[in-house]
Amino acid sequence: MIRPAEAAGQPSGALRPGAVLAGYRLEERIGRGGMATVFRATDEHLGRQVALKVLAPGLTADSAFRRRFIQESRAAAAVEHPHIIPVYEAGEVSGMLFIAMRYVRGGDARSALHRDGPLPAARAWGIASQVARALDAAHDRGLVHRDVKPANMLLDSGSGRARAGPILADHVYLTDFGISKQAQAPGLGLTVTGQIIGTLQYAAPEQLDGRPVDGRTDLYSLACSVFELLAGTPPFRMSQGPALIYAQISAPPPPITQVRKDLTVAVDRVLAKAMAKSAADRYATCGGFAADLGRALRLVPGQIEAVGQGLMPPVASTRKAATPPKPARAAAGAGPAGAADTAQAADTAQAADADSATAPKAPAATGLATASAASATSATPATPGTPGAKPSMPPGGLMRPSGAEPPTRKREP
């Protein structure tokens, strides 16, 4: 029940400290979002502090949602793991859905980003490793989180330091199992058959086009979260939902080495594999991704599994600039001079991809079209005189009609 003087069906945002909901006395509001309001509360029966999440009233109107919410909350509570937030109770009272969880004092990873900026590589990897272990444990029990993101990674400042491999890290709890799939949230959300399927900045392509999801879906979201922990922003930063959906489905992730100069291209390759558009091209488990990330960050020894990933454009050409072609007797596109022209066009395409990846509020896929156009210009020109042949460009850069002889110069006596 709710007391004092709280009417049944009262919006969760209207609850006040001092009220009692299902035996939990509300002490203070510590968070509020589109789907729920979170209070620090006291369990009147056991005297312990809890985090009490009260879902938005619009969600309770769907009886099927109420049943699924309680069922999945109980399923998550049954997974005992040191990095999954302990759930004490989930239920419905006076028309309001609630879930009581362990109260974690340190805030979440997103708050840490806002406060401190991009995290050091070792700390980001420590967080990701613990979340990966939690996800693999949930996947082994048939649970898919569907909304992995920094805001759902709680950092417990009261439990000391945990060890993630050789690195001392925050003790991390993953929270909010079973809520996101069925909940309608304002802003950047997508509804499919009336159900939200994740937060767009972290949603895998199969979530967005309604295909079946599995543990590799959470892996994609974890990789997007790792990108944000290291870079300070998610990989795709469009403000409009349609552009963001398009990027998640079609565009390769931008190289993180463009914004973190202390990282190597190996990190780009690992993130590209984890964020592959096809689930079959990703790592098999979240733990496999975390291990490869540790190797790419040079925090643990070994060769990365993602060597040779070709899923993203290079940050910039690592070759020496091609030598400008000398005036040649052969036509452009033939012999060494033509090869140099092709190499320069390829470098131009790579630079265009790199620029498009960081352009603000523009789909990262723009670079793909730019690269395709640049690749087309590097192709061998059509034979003069053939239908549709374009005017040829001699090595000196002067345009002449197709098939015309180059002008001759008089020799000075």
The 8 nearest C-alpha neighbors of each residue, nearest first, counted from 0:
[[1, 21, 20, 92, 93, 2, 22, 19],
 [2, 0, 20, 19, 5, 21, 3, 18],
 [3, 1, 19, 4, 5, 18, 0, 20],
 [2, 4, 5, 18, 1, 19, 17, 6],
 [3, 5, 2, 6, 1, 18, 7, 19],
 [6, 4, 2, 3, 1, 7, 9, 18],
 [7, 5, 9, 8, 4, 1, 93, 2],
 [8, 6, 93, 9, 94, 5, 1, 95],
 [7, 9, 94, 93, 10, 95, 6, 56],
 [8, 10, 7, 6, 11, 5, 13, 14],
 [11, 9, 13, 12, 56, 8, 55, 14],
 [10, 12, 13, 14, 53, 55, 36, 9],
 [11, 13, 10, 14, 36, 55, 31, 35],
 [14, 12, 11, 10, 15, 9, 5, 36],
 [15, 13, 11, 12, 16, 18, 10, 9],
 [14, 16, 18, 17, 13, 25, 27, 28],
 [17, 15, 25, 26, 27, 18, 14, 28],
 [16, 18, 25, 24, 15, 26, 19, 3],
 [17, 19, 2, 16, 25, 3, 24, 15],
 [20, 18, 24, 2, 23, 1, 22, 25],
 [19, 21, 1, 23, 22, 0, 24, 18],
 [22, 20, 0, 23, 1, 92, 19, 24],
 [21, 23, 20, 43, 19, 42, 24, 44],
 [24, 22, 42, 20, 19, 41, 21, 43],
 [25, 23, 19, 41, 40, 18, 17, 26],
 [24, 26, 40, 16, 17, 18, 27, 19],
 [25, 27, 16, 40, 39, 17, 24, 38],
 [28, 26, 39, 16, 38, 25, 29, 40],
 [27, 29, 38, 30, 37, 39, 26, 16],
 [30, 28, 38, 37, 27, 39, 31, 36],
 [31, 29, 37, 36, 28, 38, 32, 35],
 [30, 32, 36, 37, 35, 33, 29, 28],
 [33, 31, 35, 34, 36, 30, 184, 37],
 [32, 34, 184, 35, 185, 31, 55, 183],
 [35, 33, 55, 32, 184, 54, 182, 183],
 [34, 36, 54, 55, 53, 32, 33, 31],
 [35, 37, 31, 53, 52, 30, 12, 32],
 [38, 36, 52, 30, 51, 29, 28, 31],
 [39, 37, 28, 51, 29, 27, 50, 40],
 [38, 40, 50, 27, 26, 49, 51, 28],
 [39, 41, 25, 26, 24, 49, 48, 38],
 [42, 40, 48, 24, 23, 47, 43, 49],
 [41, 43, 23, 46, 47, 44, 45, 48],
 [42, 44, 46, 22, 45, 23, 41, 24],
 [45, 43, 42, 46, 22, 47, 23, 41],
 [46, 44, 42, 47, 43, 41, 48, 23],
 [45, 47, 42, 43, 44, 41, 48, 23],
 [48, 46, 42, 45, 41, 49, 43, 44],
 [47, 49, 41, 40, 42, 102, 46, 39],
 [50, 48, 102, 101, 40, 100, 39, 41],
 [49, 51, 102, 39, 100, 38, 99, 101],
 [52, 50, 99, 38, 37, 98, 49, 40],
 [51, 53, 37, 98, 97, 36, 35, 54],
 [54, 52, 97, 36, 35, 11, 96, 37],
 [55, 53, 35, 96, 34, 97, 56, 52],
 [54, 56, 35, 34, 57, 58, 11, 53],
 [57, 55, 58, 10, 59, 54, 95, 11],
 [58, 56, 55, 59, 60, 61, 54, 183],
 [57, 59, 56, 60, 55, 61, 182, 54],
 [58, 60, 61, 56, 57, 65, 95, 96],
 [59, 61, 58, 57, 62, 56, 65, 64],
 [62, 60, 64, 59, 63, 58, 65, 57],
 [61, 63, 65, 64, 60, 66, 59, 67],
 [64, 62, 66, 65, 61, 67, 68, 60],
 [63, 65, 67, 61, 62, 66, 68, 181],
 [66, 64, 62, 68, 63, 67, 59, 69],
 [65, 67, 63, 64, 69, 68, 70, 62],
 [68, 66, 70, 64, 69, 65, 71, 63],
 [69, 67, 65, 71, 70, 66, 64, 72],
 [68, 70, 72, 66, 67, 71, 89, 90],
 [71, 69, 67, 73, 68, 72, 66, 74],
 [72, 70, 74, 177, 73, 68, 69, 67],
 [73, 71, 69, 75, 74, 70, 68, 76],
 [72, 74, 76, 70, 71, 75, 69, 77],
 [73, 75, 71, 77, 76, 72, 70, 78],
 [76, 74, 72, 77, 78, 73, 71, 176],
 [75, 77, 73, 86, 74, 78, 72, 85],
 [76, 78, 74, 75, 79, 73, 86, 72],
 [79, 77, 75, 76, 80, 137, 74, 140],
 [80, 78, 77, 81, 76, 83, 85, 75],
 [79, 81, 83, 82, 78, 133, 136, 84],
 [80, 82, 83, 79, 172, 133, 84, 171],
 [81, 83, 172, 133, 80, 171, 173, 84],
 [84, 82, 173, 172, 80, 81, 133, 85],
 [83, 85, 172, 174, 173, 86, 82, 101],
 [86, 84, 101, 100, 83, 76, 87, 79],
 [87, 85, 100, 76, 88, 99, 84, 101],
 [86, 88, 100, 99, 85, 89, 101, 76],
 [89, 87, 99, 98, 86, 90, 100, 73],
 [90, 88, 98, 97, 69, 99, 72, 73],
 [89, 91, 97, 96, 69, 98, 88, 92],
 [90, 92, 96, 95, 97, 94, 93, 89],
 [91, 93, 95, 94, 0, 21, 96, 90],
 [92, 94, 7, 95, 8, 0, 91, 1],
 [93, 95, 8, 92, 91, 7, 96, 59],
 [94, 96, 92, 91, 93, 8, 97, 56],
 [97, 95, 91, 54, 90, 53, 92, 59],
 [98, 96, 53, 52, 90, 89, 54, 91],
 [97, 99, 89, 52, 88, 51, 100, 90],
 [98, 100, 51, 88, 87, 50, 86, 89],
 [101, 99, 86, 50, 87, 49, 85, 102],
 [100, 102, 49, 85, 50, 103, 84, 86],
 [101, 103, 49, 50, 100, 48, 104, 39],
 [104, 102, 155, 105, 101, 106, 153, 154],
 [105, 103, 155, 106, 156, 102, 157, 154],
 [104, 106, 156, 155, 154, 103, 107, 153],
 [107, 105, 154, 153, 104, 110, 103, 108],
 [106, 108, 153, 154, 152, 110, 109, 150],
 [109, 107, 111, 149, 110, 152, 150, 112],
 [108, 110, 149, 150, 112, 111, 107, 113],
 [111, 109, 113, 112, 108, 107, 114, 106],
 [110, 112, 108, 114, 109, 113, 115, 107],
 [113, 111, 116, 109, 115, 110, 114, 117],
 [114, 112, 110, 111, 116, 115, 109, 231],
 [113, 115, 111, 112, 116, 110, 109, 117],
 [116, 114, 112, 111, 113, 117, 118, 110],
 [115, 117, 112, 113, 231, 114, 118, 111],
 [118, 116, 231, 229, 230, 228, 112, 115],
 [117, 119, 229, 228, 123, 120, 116, 122],
 [120, 118, 122, 121, 123, 117, 229, 228],
 [119, 121, 123, 122, 124, 118, 229, 296],
 [122, 120, 124, 119, 123, 125, 166, 298],
 [123, 121, 125, 124, 119, 120, 168, 126],
 [124, 122, 120, 126, 125, 121, 118, 228],
 [123, 125, 127, 121, 122, 126, 128, 120],
 [124, 126, 122, 168, 128, 163, 123, 127],
 [127, 125, 123, 124, 129, 128, 122, 171],
 [126, 128, 124, 130, 129, 125, 131, 123],
 [129, 127, 131, 125, 289, 130, 126, 124],
 [128, 130, 132, 131, 126, 127, 171, 133],
 [129, 131, 133, 127, 132, 128, 134, 173],
 [132, 130, 285, 128, 134, 286, 129, 133],
 [133, 131, 129, 135, 130, 134, 286, 136],
 [134, 132, 130, 136, 82, 131, 135, 83],
 [135, 133, 137, 131, 136, 132, 138, 130],
 [134, 136, 138, 132, 137, 133, 139, 131],
 [135, 137, 139, 133, 134, 138, 132, 140],
 [138, 136, 134, 142, 140, 139, 135, 133],
 [139, 137, 141, 135, 142, 140, 136, 214],
 [138, 140, 136, 137, 141, 135, 142, 134],
 [141, 139, 137, 138, 142, 136, 78, 135],
 [140, 142, 138, 139, 137, 143, 213, 214],
 [143, 141, 138, 137, 140, 144, 139, 75],
 [144, 142, 145, 214, 138, 213, 141, 137],
 [143, 145, 176, 146, 177, 142, 217, 147],
 [146, 144, 143, 197, 217, 147, 180, 179],
 [147, 145, 197, 144, 179, 148, 198, 220],
 [146, 148, 220, 221, 145, 217, 151, 144],
 [147, 149, 224, 150, 151, 146, 201, 220],
 [148, 150, 109, 108, 152, 151, 224, 107],
 [151, 149, 109, 148, 107, 152, 108, 153],
 [152, 150, 174, 149, 148, 173, 153, 147],
 [153, 151, 173, 149, 107, 150, 108, 172],
 [152, 154, 107, 172, 171, 106, 151, 173],
 [155, 153, 171, 105, 107, 106, 170, 169],
 [156, 154, 105, 103, 157, 170, 104, 158],
 [157, 155, 105, 158, 104, 154, 159, 169],
 [156, 158, 155, 159, 104, 105, 103, 160],
 [159, 157, 156, 155, 160, 170, 161, 169],
 [160, 158, 157, 156, 161, 170, 169, 155],
 [159, 161, 169, 168, 170, 167, 158, 162],
 [162, 160, 170, 168, 167, 169, 163, 159],
 [161, 163, 167, 166, 168, 164, 160, 165],
 [164, 162, 166, 125, 165, 167, 168, 128],
 [165, 163, 166, 162, 167, 299, 125, 128],
 [164, 166, 163, 162, 167, 299, 298, 125],
 [167, 165, 163, 164, 162, 168, 125, 121],
 [166, 168, 162, 161, 163, 160, 165, 169],
 [169, 167, 125, 161, 160, 162, 122, 166],
 [170, 168, 160, 161, 171, 154, 126, 155],
 [169, 171, 161, 155, 154, 160, 168, 172],
 [172, 170, 154, 153, 82, 169, 155, 152],
 [171, 173, 82, 153, 83, 84, 152, 174],
 [174, 172, 83, 152, 84, 151, 82, 130],
 [173, 175, 151, 84, 176, 172, 83, 152],
 [176, 174, 178, 177, 151, 173, 179, 144],
 [177, 175, 144, 178, 174, 75, 72, 71],
 [176, 178, 71, 179, 72, 144, 175, 68],
 [179, 177, 176, 180, 175, 181, 182, 68],
 [178, 180, 182, 181, 197, 146, 177, 196],
 [181, 179, 196, 195, 178, 182, 194, 197],
 [180, 182, 194, 195, 179, 178, 64, 183],
 [183, 181, 179, 195, 180, 184, 194, 178],
 [182, 184, 195, 194, 185, 181, 34, 190],
 [185, 183, 33, 34, 188, 182, 186, 195],
 [186, 184, 33, 188, 187, 183, 34, 189],
 [187, 185, 188, 184, 240, 33, 189, 239],
 [186, 188, 240, 199, 185, 198, 189, 239],
 [189, 187, 186, 198, 184, 199, 185, 195],
 [190, 188, 195, 191, 196, 187, 199, 207],
 [189, 191, 195, 194, 193, 192, 188, 196],
 [190, 192, 194, 193, 195, 189, 209, 196],
 [193, 191, 194, 190, 195, 209, 189, 181],
 [192, 194, 191, 190, 195, 181, 183, 182],
 [195, 193, 181, 190, 191, 192, 180, 182],
 [194, 196, 190, 180, 182, 189, 183, 181],
 [195, 197, 180, 206, 194, 179, 189, 145],
 [198, 196, 146, 202, 179, 145, 195, 199],
 [197, 199, 200, 201, 202, 188, 146, 187],
 [198, 200, 202, 201, 187, 188, 197, 244],
 [199, 201, 198, 202, 233, 235, 243, 236],
 [200, 202, 220, 199, 223, 198, 203, 148],
 [203, 201, 199, 197, 198, 220, 200, 206],
 [202, 204, 206, 205, 216, 219, 220, 201],
 [205, 203, 248, 207, 206, 247, 276, 208],
 [206, 204, 210, 208, 207, 203, 209, 212],
 [207, 205, 203, 204, 209, 208, 196, 210],
 [206, 208, 204, 205, 209, 203, 202, 244],
 [207, 209, 205, 206, 210, 204, 191, 248],
 [208, 210, 206, 207, 205, 211, 191, 212],
 [209, 211, 205, 208, 206, 212, 207, 204],
 [212, 210, 209, 205, 213, 206, 216, 208],
 [213, 211, 216, 210, 205, 206, 214, 215],
 [212, 214, 215, 216, 143, 211, 217, 138],
 [213, 215, 216, 217, 138, 143, 218, 212],
 [214, 216, 218, 217, 213, 278, 219, 284],
 [217, 215, 214, 218, 219, 213, 203, 212],
 [216, 218, 220, 214, 215, 219, 145, 221],
 [217, 219, 215, 221, 216, 285, 220, 222],
 [220, 218, 274, 222, 216, 217, 221, 273],
 [221, 219, 201, 223, 217, 222, 218, 147],
 [220, 222, 224, 218, 219, 223, 147, 217],
 [221, 223, 225, 219, 224, 220, 273, 270],
 [224, 222, 220, 226, 221, 225, 201, 233],
 [223, 225, 221, 227, 222, 226, 148, 149],
 [226, 224, 222, 228, 227, 223, 221, 229],
 [225, 227, 223, 229, 224, 228, 230, 233],
 [226, 228, 233, 232, 231, 224, 230, 225],
 [227, 229, 225, 226, 231, 117, 118, 230],
 [228, 230, 117, 226, 227, 118, 231, 225],
 [231, 229, 227, 117, 232, 226, 228, 258],
 [230, 232, 117, 227, 228, 229, 116, 112],
 [233, 231, 227, 230, 234, 236, 226, 228],
 [232, 234, 227, 235, 226, 223, 236, 200],
 [233, 235, 252, 226, 223, 236, 253, 232],
 [236, 234, 233, 237, 200, 243, 246, 363],
 [235, 237, 360, 233, 238, 234, 359, 232],
 [238, 236, 360, 243, 239, 235, 361, 242],
 [237, 239, 360, 236, 240, 243, 242, 187],
 [240, 238, 237, 242, 241, 243, 187, 360],
 [239, 241, 243, 242, 187, 244, 238, 237],
 [242, 240, 244, 243, 239, 245, 246, 237],
 [243, 241, 245, 244, 240, 239, 362, 246],
 [242, 244, 240, 246, 245, 237, 241, 247],
 [245, 243, 241, 247, 246, 242, 240, 248],
 [244, 246, 242, 248, 243, 247, 249, 241],
 [247, 245, 250, 243, 249, 244, 248, 362],
 [246, 248, 244, 245, 249, 204, 250, 243],
 [247, 249, 204, 245, 246, 244, 250, 276],
 [248, 250, 246, 245, 247, 364, 251, 276],
 [251, 249, 364, 246, 363, 247, 252, 248],
 [252, 250, 311, 253, 310, 249, 364, 363],
 [251, 253, 234, 271, 254, 250, 311, 274],
 [252, 254, 356, 255, 251, 234, 311, 363],
 [255, 253, 256, 267, 257, 314, 252, 311],
 [254, 256, 257, 258, 267, 259, 253, 230],
 [257, 255, 259, 254, 258, 260, 262, 263],
 [256, 258, 255, 259, 254, 260, 314, 353],
 [257, 259, 256, 255, 260, 230, 254, 261],
 [260, 258, 256, 261, 262, 257, 255, 230],
 [259, 261, 256, 262, 258, 257, 263, 255],
 [260, 262, 259, 263, 256, 258, 120, 296],
 [263, 261, 260, 259, 256, 266, 264, 296],
 [262, 264, 265, 266, 256, 261, 267, 295],
 [263, 265, 267, 266, 268, 256, 262, 254],
 [266, 264, 268, 295, 263, 267, 269, 306],
 [267, 265, 269, 295, 264, 268, 263, 270],
 [268, 266, 264, 270, 265, 254, 269, 271],
 [269, 267, 271, 265, 266, 270, 308, 305],
 [268, 270, 266, 272, 271, 305, 267, 292],
 [271, 269, 273, 267, 272, 268, 274, 266],
 [272, 270, 268, 274, 269, 273, 275, 310],
 [273, 271, 275, 269, 281, 274, 270, 268],
 [272, 274, 281, 270, 271, 275, 219, 222],
 [275, 273, 219, 271, 272, 270, 276, 222],
 [276, 274, 272, 277, 273, 281, 280, 271],
 [275, 277, 204, 274, 278, 248, 249, 280],
 [278, 276, 279, 275, 280, 281, 204, 205],
 [277, 279, 281, 280, 215, 276, 275, 216],
 [278, 280, 277, 281, 282, 283, 275, 215],
 [279, 281, 278, 277, 275, 272, 282, 276],
 [282, 280, 273, 272, 278, 279, 275, 283],
 [281, 283, 284, 288, 273, 287, 280, 272],
 [282, 284, 281, 287, 215, 285, 279, 288],
 [285, 283, 287, 286, 282, 288, 135, 215],
 [284, 286, 131, 288, 287, 218, 135, 289],
 [285, 287, 289, 284, 131, 288, 132, 290],
 [288, 286, 284, 290, 285, 289, 282, 291],
 [287, 289, 285, 291, 286, 290, 282, 292],
 [288, 290, 292, 286, 128, 291, 287, 293],
 [291, 289, 293, 287, 292, 288, 286, 294],
 [292, 290, 294, 288, 293, 303, 289, 295],
 [291, 293, 295, 289, 294, 290, 288, 296],
 [294, 292, 296, 290, 298, 291, 295, 299],
 [293, 295, 297, 299, 291, 292, 296, 300],
 [294, 296, 292, 265, 266, 297, 293, 291],
 [295, 297, 293, 294, 298, 292, 266, 262],
 [298, 296, 294, 295, 299, 293, 300, 292],
 [297, 299, 293, 296, 294, 300, 121, 295],
 [298, 300, 294, 297, 293, 301, 165, 296],
 [301, 299, 294, 297, 298, 302, 293, 295],
 [300, 302, 294, 303, 299, 297, 291, 295],
 [301, 303, 304, 294, 300, 295, 291, 306],
 [304, 302, 291, 305, 294, 306, 295, 301],
 [303, 305, 306, 291, 302, 269, 307, 288],
 [304, 306, 269, 303, 308, 268, 307, 272],
 [307, 305, 308, 304, 303, 268, 265, 269],
 [306, 308, 309, 305, 268, 304, 310, 265],
 [309, 307, 305, 268, 306, 310, 272, 271],
 [310, 308, 311, 307, 312, 268, 271, 272],
 [309, 311, 308, 271, 251, 312, 275, 272],
 [312, 310, 251, 309, 313, 271, 252, 253],
 [311, 313, 352, 314, 349, 310, 353, 254],
 [314, 312, 315, 349, 311, 316, 254, 353],
 [313, 315, 353, 254, 312, 257, 316, 256],
 [316, 314, 313, 350, 349, 317, 353, 346],
 [315, 317, 318, 346, 349, 313, 314, 350],
 [316, 318, 315, 319, 320, 313, 314, 346],
 [319, 317, 316, 320, 321, 346, 315, 342],
 [318, 320, 321, 317, 316, 322, 342, 346],
 [319, 321, 318, 322, 343, 346, 342, 316],
 [320, 322, 339, 319, 323, 343, 342, 340],
 [321, 323, 324, 320, 339, 325, 319, 336],
 [324, 322, 321, 325, 339, 340, 336, 320],
 [325, 323, 336, 322, 394, 326, 339, 340],
 [324, 326, 327, 323, 394, 336, 395, 322],
 [327, 325, 394, 395, 324, 328, 393, 329],
 [328, 326, 329, 325, 394, 330, 336, 324],
 [327, 329, 330, 326, 394, 331, 325, 393],
 [330, 328, 327, 333, 331, 334, 336, 332],
 [329, 331, 333, 393, 332, 328, 327, 394],
 [332, 330, 337, 393, 333, 394, 336, 329],
 [337, 331, 333, 379, 330, 336, 338, 380],
 [334, 332, 337, 331, 330, 329, 336, 335],
 [333, 335, 337, 336, 338, 332, 329, 331],
 [336, 334, 338, 337, 339, 333, 332, 324],
 [335, 337, 339, 324, 338, 334, 340, 331],
 [332, 338, 336, 333, 340, 331, 339, 335],
 [339, 337, 335, 341, 336, 340, 342, 334],
 [338, 340, 342, 336, 341, 337, 321, 343],
 [341, 339, 337, 343, 338, 342, 344, 336],
 [340, 342, 377, 338, 344, 339, 343, 345],
 [343, 341, 339, 345, 344, 340, 338, 346],
 [344, 342, 346, 340, 345, 341, 339, 347],
 [343, 345, 347, 341, 377, 346, 342, 373],
 [344, 346, 348, 342, 347, 343, 341, 349],
 [347, 345, 349, 343, 348, 344, 316, 350],
 [348, 346, 344, 350, 345, 349, 351, 343],
 [347, 349, 370, 345, 351, 373, 346, 350],
 [350, 348, 346, 352, 351, 347, 315, 353],
 [349, 351, 353, 347, 352, 348, 315, 354],
 [350, 352, 348, 354, 349, 353, 366, 347],
 [353, 351, 366, 349, 355, 350, 354, 356],
 [352, 354, 350, 356, 351, 355, 314, 349],
 [355, 353, 351, 356, 352, 357, 350, 358],
 [354, 356, 366, 358, 352, 357, 353, 363],
 [357, 355, 363, 253, 353, 354, 358, 352],
 [356, 358, 355, 354, 359, 353, 253, 363],
 [357, 359, 355, 356, 361, 354, 360, 363],
 [360, 358, 361, 357, 236, 237, 362, 356],
 [361, 359, 237, 236, 238, 358, 362, 239],
 [360, 362, 359, 358, 237, 363, 365, 242],
 [363, 361, 364, 246, 242, 365, 237, 360],
 [362, 364, 356, 365, 250, 355, 246, 361],
 [363, 365, 250, 362, 366, 367, 246, 249],
 [366, 364, 363, 367, 368, 362, 355, 369],
 [367, 365, 352, 369, 355, 364, 368, 370],
 [366, 368, 370, 364, 365, 369, 371, 352],
 [367, 369, 371, 370, 366, 365, 372, 364],
 [370, 368, 366, 372, 367, 371, 373, 351],
 [369, 371, 348, 373, 367, 368, 372, 366],
 [372, 370, 374, 368, 373, 369, 367, 375],
 [371, 373, 375, 369, 374, 370, 368, 376],
 [372, 374, 370, 348, 376, 375, 371, 344],
 [375, 373, 371, 377, 376, 372, 370, 345],
 [374, 376, 372, 373, 377, 378, 371, 370],
 [375, 377, 373, 374, 378, 372, 344, 379],
 [378, 376, 341, 374, 344, 375, 379, 373],
 [377, 379, 375, 376, 380, 374, 341, 332],
 [378, 380, 332, 377, 381, 337, 333, 376],
 [381, 379, 378, 382, 332, 391, 389, 388],
 [382, 380, 388, 383, 379, 389, 385, 387],
 [381, 383, 385, 384, 380, 388, 401, 389],
 [384, 382, 402, 401, 385, 388, 381, 391],
 [383, 385, 382, 402, 386, 388, 401, 381],
 [384, 386, 388, 383, 382, 387, 381, 389],
 [387, 385, 388, 384, 383, 381, 389, 382],
 [388, 386, 385, 389, 381, 384, 383, 390],
 [389, 387, 381, 385, 386, 383, 382, 390],
 [390, 388, 391, 387, 381, 401, 380, 383],
 [389, 391, 401, 400, 388, 392, 399, 398],
 [390, 392, 401, 389, 393, 398, 399, 380],
 [391, 393, 398, 396, 397, 394, 331, 390],
 [394, 392, 395, 396, 331, 397, 330, 391],
 [393, 395, 396, 326, 331, 324, 392, 327],
 [394, 396, 393, 397, 326, 325, 392, 324],
 [395, 397, 394, 393, 392, 398, 399, 326],
 [398, 396, 395, 393, 392, 399, 394, 391],
 [397, 399, 392, 396, 391, 400, 393, 390],
 [398, 400, 401, 397, 403, 390, 391, 392],
 [401, 399, 403, 390, 402, 398, 391, 404],
 [400, 402, 390, 383, 403, 391, 399, 384],
 [403, 401, 383, 400, 384, 404, 399, 391],
 [404, 402, 400, 401, 405, 399, 406, 383],
 [405, 403, 406, 402, 399, 407, 400, 401],
 [404, 406, 407, 403, 399, 393, 402, 397],
 [407, 405, 404, 408, 403, 399, 409, 397],
 [408, 406, 405, 409, 404, 410, 403, 411],
 [409, 407, 410, 406, 411, 405, 404, 412],
 [410, 408, 411, 407, 412, 406, 405, 404],
 [409, 411, 412, 408, 407, 406, 405, 326],
 [410, 412, 409, 408, 407, 406, 405, 326],
 [411, 410, 409, 408, 407, 406, 405, 326]]
